[in-house]
Amino acid sequence: MEGIDRAKYDEVLGLDGTDFATVVACPAGYRAADDKYASAPKVRFKAADVVEHI
């Protein structure tokens, strides 16, 4: 997920003062029955177009 507040995640997860830190967030679950975007076309990019190995 983009745009996460890593410091807030660390705070909520109790990671402050530990050797751990939030680096990514991945939502999981099911769509709400009334989700108006559920039937919208999905956009998927090739990994090579969005990931750069350095």
Sequence and secondary structure as in RCSB ss.txt:
>XXXX:A:sequence
MEGIDRAKYDEVLGLDGTDFATVVACPAGYRAADDKYASAPKVRFKAADVVEHI
>XXXX:A:secstr
  S  HHHHHHHTT TTSS         S   TT TTTTS      HHHH    
